[in-house]
Amino acid sequence: MLRKFPALVFLLVGVVPARAGDESAATESLRLVRLAMEAKLRAGDALLQAGDLPGALRSYEEAVVLFREARGGRAEAQRPVVQDDVTDGDAVARALAWLAAHQDLDESGRWDCDGFAKHDPAGRKTDGAGGPHFDVGVTALATLAFLGAGFTDRGEEKQNPYAQNVRMGLRFLMTAQDDEGCFGERASQHFIYNHALATVALCDAYALTQNPRYKKPAQDGINFLLMARNPYLGWRYGPRSGENDTSVTSLCIVATKAGESASLESDPDAYGGAMAWIDKMTDRDSGQVGYVMQGGASARLEGMQDRFPPEKTAAMTAAGILTRLLCGEKAAGSESIRKGIALCGARPPNWNPQDGSIDLYYWYLGAMALSRSGDPAWLGWRDALVAALEKGQRSDGSLDPIDAWGSQGGRVYATAIAALCLQTARRGPRAG
């Protein structure tokens, strides 16, 4: 029955009406919708093949949501399978257009973290440079933003205007991988963030396209993560350093799970170790998850604690929830998850440049965690997220990097991670 479902979706596409006097625009819009639907269906097939039935159903349902939104129907009889969806397509489209215009397509294919403004017209250079050692990480985030919107590396420009952006972004990531499977240079102590994000991008690209070109780099990326993990616990900055932190551990679990969803080889012990670390960091009374200390505060850059007070964020608590869910803990019946969700609910996203509460990394982790939890608190948090990001988006589609980590990732980071947050918000509630 599930295998027949995608065919039914494509049969329905043919009945989408074009508006009189706007046939060419409607045709182009429909073509993009179809590409996005195809990507969702391919992802569903890959998840189904991997034995992830709930994940496959979600992907198929998301394809139906795209179809119904294309029809423009909002009557009760036409409501999407995923309820209470948020229409943020314009904000995502603007972000993707800005990202596409600021990629080094004529050179490496990277997004230049500190030099992206070279693509702006003379006299209209955009500010917001990040650190040059994060090129791999922001390129991965930008590539994921396109993949998340349904754009892969396939198709000519008329059918897929962002195929080259995705293709070149993935190529840059693959050329940045060393013989041990690590993506990017190990020049910074935070290189593991670059690597984990690049691994997610390659795994997602392989899951969506089944292109064998991406399989080995993705598998090698997973293998490096598994090698770098501290035995019986999680990750931090260096391979098997003996130190762990919640931020790196959660992102490495996201990458490991992406590999599993792409039917790549993994190690189930990684989930047990990550859970052991999160348990160790969780304060049982409050549900707050610490960075390197049980129930402690989220990390901040040196000297930035006053500008971005740790109590304004719940980033590590969101990371803990996400890790628990990805490692198989069910939201229903989990006191730690329930308390963590309450903490996140008390700190919803808000675009206020004056009070130090803008934390796109928290919003990214929170969106992934709460959307998976199935908890009703996600709906209000999601609405606050969309409102905050739409308020912060500039007319050119980018976001000012004025959050807690903006000085590191810069404008490319802020814009790409905002697009990913909006895409997660659009998908609606998900079963935990």
N, C-alpha and C positions, 0 to 999 in steps of 0.2 A: 504493500500500500504506500509506504513512504517513497519508494522509487517512482511511483506514478505521480506523486505530488508536484515535483518540479514541472513536469509536462503540462499539468493542469494550469499552473501559473502562467506559462508562456502562451497557452491558448487564450487566457483571459486578457493578455496584453493587447491583443489585436482589437479589442473593443474600446480602447481608450480614445475618446473623441478629440479631434483637433479643433481649436476655436476658429471660427470664421475670421478670415483676414489675417490669421497668424499661423498659417500652416507650417511654415519653415521653422519658426521658433518652437512650435509644438513638436515637430518631428525631431528636432535636435534634443529637446528636453526628454522626449520618450526614449531616444537612443541612449542617453546617459542613464536613465532609469533602468533600462534593460541591462546595461553593463553592470550596474550596481546589483541588480537582482541576480544576474549570472554569478557574480562573485559570492553572494550570500548562499546561493544554491550549491556552488562548488564547495564552500566551507561546510555546509550541512552534509554533503556526501562524504567529505573527509572525516568529519566527526562521527558519522554513522558507521563508516568503515572501521573507525578506531573503537567502536563500541560505546560511544558517548551519546546515548539516545536523547537525553534532555538537551544537550548542546545542539544536536542535529535539529531537533524540533524548533529550538529558538531561532536557528539560522533560517529555516524554512519559513517560520512565522515572520521574520524580519523581511524576507522577500515579499511576502504578501502585504506587509505594511507599506513598503515602497510602491507597490502596484496601486494600492488603494489611495495613497497620497497623490500619485500621479493622476488618478481619475478626478481628484479634487472633491471627492464625496466626504461629507462629514455628518450625513444623516445617521441615525442610530443603526439602521439596517446595514450601513457600510462601515461601521466601526472596525478598526483593525483588530486582528487577533490579539496583539499586545496592546492592552488597554492604556488609556491616559497618555498617549504619546505626545511629545512636545515637538512642535514644528520649529525647527531651527535651521532648516536647510540653507537659508540665505546667509546666515552667519558662518556656517561651515563653508559654503561656496566662496565667500569673500576671503576667508582664511586660506583656503587652498589656492585661490588665484594669487594671493600675495606670496605664498610660499613658492609657487611655480615661477613667479617673476624674479625670485631672489636666489635661484639655484645656479651653480656653476655648470651649466649644461655644455658650454663650449670647452670646458677643461676637465675637471676630475669627476663631476657629477655630485660633488658634495654640497651641502649647505654650509657656508663659511660663517662660523659662529661670530667672529669679530669683524669680518670683511664683507658681509652681505650687502652693505650699502653701495658697493661699487656698481650694483645693478640699477641704482636709482639715477634719474636724470641729473645732469649737472645743475648745481644750485638748489637741489631738492633732496639732499642726502638725508636718510633716516638715521636717527641715533639708536642707541640700545645695543651696543656691542657686548658680546659675551667673551668667555675665555677661549683662546685658540685651541686648547687641549680638549675641548668638548665637541669638536667637529663631528666625530664619529657618533656621539650620543645624539646631537641635534639632527644629524642626517637620518639617523634611525627613527627619531620621533616624527620628523617630517614625512618620511616614507610611510610610516605607519598611519599617519593621518590620511594619506591618499588610499592606502589599502583599506582602511576602515570605512572610507566612503564608497568602496566598491571599485576603485580604479586599480587595475593591475598593470603589468608591463606589456600586456598583449593588445594588439589592435593598432590600426593606423590612426593618424591624428583626427580624421573626420569621425571615427567611431569612438575613440578614446583620447580626448585632448591631453591627458596626463600620462599616457603610456611611456613616453620618453622620460618624464620626470621620475617615475617609479623605476624604470629600467636603469637609468643612470645612477639613481640613489643606491640601488642594490649593488650595482657594479662597484661603486666607490667603497661600500662596506666590505665587499668580498676582497677587493685589492688591499684593504687595510687589515686583513686577517693574517696573522703570522703562522709559522709552522706548527705551533702548539694549539692552534685554533682560537687564539685570543684576537678579538677585534680591536684594533687601535693600538697605539704605542702605550707603553707602561710608564710614561713620563710623569704622570700625576698619580698621587696616592689614591685618587678616586677613579682610576681607569676602569674599575670593575663595573661602574655605572654605564660607561660607554659600551662595554662588552655585553652586558645583560640586555640593554636596549637593542643593540645590533642583532643579538641572537633572536630576540622576539621578532624583529622585522624579517629576518631570513626564514624563520619557522613559519610565520604567517604567510609569507610569499609562497613558500613551498606548499603549504596547506591549501591555499587558494588556487594555485596554478598547476600543481603537480609537476612542475618543470624540474627535471632531474638536475639542472644546473645549480639549483639552490639547495638540493638535498645534502650534499657533502658539507658545504660551509655551515649549514644549519646544524647538522649532526656534530661537526667539529666544535661548534660553539657550545653546544650542550655538553660535550665531553670535557671541554675546558672548565665549565662551571662545576661539573661533578668532581673533577680532579681538585679544584680549588676549595671545595667545601671542607670545613673542619669536621673531622670524624665525630659523629653523633650529635652535631649541632648545626650551625648555619654558616654564614659567610661574613667577611668584612672586606678589607681593602686588598690584602695580598693572599695568594694561594696558600691555604692551610696555615694561616698566620697564627692560629691559636686564639685570635680575637674574633668576636662576633658583634654585629649590630642589627637592629630590627629593620632599618631602611634597606641596607644591601640585601639582607636575607629575603625580605619580601619581594624585591625586584628579581632576585635570582629564582625564586619560586615561580614568579610570573613567567620567566623565560623557560624554566623547566616544564611548566604546564603547557606552554605554547608548543614545545617540542613533542610532548606527549599527544597533544591534539593533532599534530602533524604526522602521527604514527612513527616518530623517531624513537630510537632507543634511549632509555633513561634508567634511573636507579630509584626504586621506591623508598630506599633508605633515606633519600634526600628529604622526603616529606616528613618522615618521623623525626629527623634531626631538626628541621625547621620548626615543627610543632613543639619540640622540647625547648627550643630557644624562646619561642613566643610565650609558652607557659611560664618560663623563668622570668620573663619581662612583664608579665601581667599582674597588676595589683588586684587581688581577689575581691577586695571591698568595693573599689570604685570602677574596676574594669579598664583603667587607664594602662596603656602599654608604653613602656619606656624605651628609649633609644639604646642605652647600654646599662641602664639601671632599672630595676623593677619599679614600675609605676612612675618613672622619672619623666622629665620634660623632653620634648622633641629637640633635635639638634638645631643649632643656629651657627652661622658663620661667626668667626672670631670678631668680637666687637660689635655685633649686630643684634645682641639680645634686647637692648633697649628700643631699637628701631622696630624690631619684629618680636614682640614678647612671646615667648614659648606658650604662655597660657592662652594665646589667641588662636592656637591651632590644635588639631587633634590628629596630626599626620601619622604619628606612630601607632596610635590606637586604630586608625583606619588601616594601616599596614598590617597590624595584628589580625584584624577581622578578615582582611583579604587573604592572608596566609592561611588562617584556619579554614576558610571556605575552600581554597584551592587544594588544601591538603586533605580534604574530605570530611571535615567536621560540619555537621548540619546546624544551620542557624536555629531551627526549632529545637528547643530543649537545651541550648547552650547558654549558660548564664554569662559566661565571659563575652560572647558575641552580643547578647542582649544588652549588657551594661555598656559595652563599647559603642553600640549603635546609639544609645541614649546620650553618651558623651559627644559623639559626632553631631547628633541632632541638636544639641545645645550650642554648637559652634558652626552654624550654617555659613556657606559662602556669602561674602558681601564685598562688593567693590568699593572699598573706602581707603583711598591712598593716604589718609591722615592717621589712621589708628593702628597701622601695622598688622592688620588681619589678613591681607591678601597673601595667599600661599597656594600657588597653582599646583605644587607637588601634592599638597594635602588634598586639594580638590580632585586631582587625578586619581589618587589612591582611594579617596572616599567614594568617588563615583563608581569605580570598579567594585569596591567592597559592598556598598549599600545596594547597588543594583542587583547584586547576586544574592543578597540576603533574603529577599522576599518580604522584608519588614515594611509596613506602611510608612514608617518614618522616611523612607527613601523618596516618597512622592513630594513632600514638602521641601526636603533637602535639595532634590533635583530642580524644583522650580526656582529655589534661591540660586542654585548654580547657574542655570540658564540666564536668569536676570542679571547676575553679577557679570558673567562673561559678555553678554550683549551690551551691558553698560560700559565695560572696559574696552570693547573693540573699537578701533578707530575706523574712519571712513574708508581707509585703504585696505582694511581687512586684517591688519596686524593688531597686536596688543603690546602696550608699553611694558617692558620688563621691570616692573616696580614692585614685584613680590619678593618674598624672602630669599629666593634663589635666582632672581633675575640678573644680578650682576655676574653670575656664572654662565648661565645659558643664553642670556640675551634675548633679543626680539624674536629670533627664530624659535627658540625654546618656548617662549610664552605663546606664540601664535600656534605652533604645532600642538602643544599640550592642551591648549584651549579647544582646538578642533576635535581632539580625541575626547575631551570631556563632553562636548556637545553631542558627539556621536553616541556616547554611552547614554546620555540623557534621552536621546531620541528613541532608544530601544525600549524604554519603558521598564516596568517591573519584571523581574526574572525569578524563577523558582530557586530557592536556596538548596 
